[in-house]
């Protein structure tokens, strides 16, 4: 994306009711220090400058014609104005939300529109470019083959293990480096919540459609701790309807044959091994505690374990990586032949060390990252992988997206449901955010756990009570 680095802009949103969304759109064009919002009370009085320094202008560069403008009209007006001023046209047009596939799916299911009609809406109403529109429609088509609407009394279950061996440079998740005794105390609290939630689900006849043990890195637990967790899940949840049981094993250096044997024994049929990069220099730079050889070893161990499905995550836009390094990672991962390959675009969130070191990191290198994710899509298509779920985040390098590609028949139902938001998610553990789905109004109500794991341990009874009061209402 080409961007101006020399001009500064004043933008008058005329106190528009949707100004948060409009400002999100502005951020797709401009860095935070390249623009200033002024409100409609600041009128053009004369042609002389009214302020000093870089904001030296007497009137706004961009001004919405009226405060009563319909939101999408206002966004298009802003997009056109900023595109003229900055000479760039962000690929995702005026869409600032994180779930483009949800929007497309709803246009088709609720409004009865065809793929062609949705294509036109994405292009003409939201200004999404041809490639991204096609990506959304391809993803929607692939999802439609995989799964229909979730059955009535089902839920997705998420269980969080907020520990990792080290903290990645870009991490903004609930990830802690803790000793064995802290993990043990955490596990005790988590087992208590597992028992309570599983019992309640059985009472209300709610079936888990999928179980996802994530983090953090669940395989940070010892084999014995994993055994206790898995046996508790099997004992308290009704897993007769479970279509998918996934456990993240993101850090290759936490994977052992013993741990994978435990997972297999208790029904885990999918693990996620996440190299992020296949370049040692990068792994070192981003604070991982493993090398590329550990990744190869982890894949061998996983193949011997008999767990049928492996997902693997890689990231475009990592510090110090150019196009060639990213494509090397992609080719190596393809050679390892996992069922799913998820291509993330680096997002630099507030809580990350990278953001502290370089608050503007995500503003640079957008063109090159665009080439990485675009060429990855082509290459993966050539190798028999197709996109089946995707989402966007804030502060992504170049404002691109995360896309998961799958070999046919190996897609993750849990991931699709999460993006689709038509099913209750029951999340256990520190940082887990449950979402109660109400069919009548097609809405979700959040029921969060606290994110600090020590606080979670202290307040475990309150977390359980909170679920009792709010989470199960749609099923009662
Ligand atoms: S592996 Fe994931 S959760 Fe753990 S520190 Fe890295 S980014 Fe954070």
Boltz pocket constraint, residues with backbone or C-beta under 6 A from the ligand:
constraints:
  - pocket:
      binder: B
      contacts: [[A, 163], [A, 164], [A, 166], [A, 167], [A, 168], [A, 170], [A, 171], [A, 172], [A, 173], [A, 174], [A, 175], [A, 215], [A, 216], [A, 217], [A, 250], [A, 251]]
      max_distance: 6.0
